[in-house]
Amino acid sequence: MTPVLAAPAQPPLRLPANVNPWYGHATGHWFAMLPWPSATYGFRLVEADTEGALTVAVWRLLTEIG
């Protein structure tokens, strides 16, 4: 029997200091407001099912505008 090797652990992604996430107990989703210069009020709301998915979505958006 061949042993199964786990992938090396990746450090958890962290959100930038200017992004504050929160969990919506009523919706069961995670949210964050991103600074977004081209938005009407200067922010963009991001929503995801999990905290990890929210972090990935935030970084994807920030690298698109950065």
Buried (B, 14 or more C-beta within 10 A) or exposed (E): EEEEEEEEEEEEEEBEEEBEBEEEEEEEBBBBBBEBEEEEEEBBEBEBEEBEBBBEBBBEBBEEEE
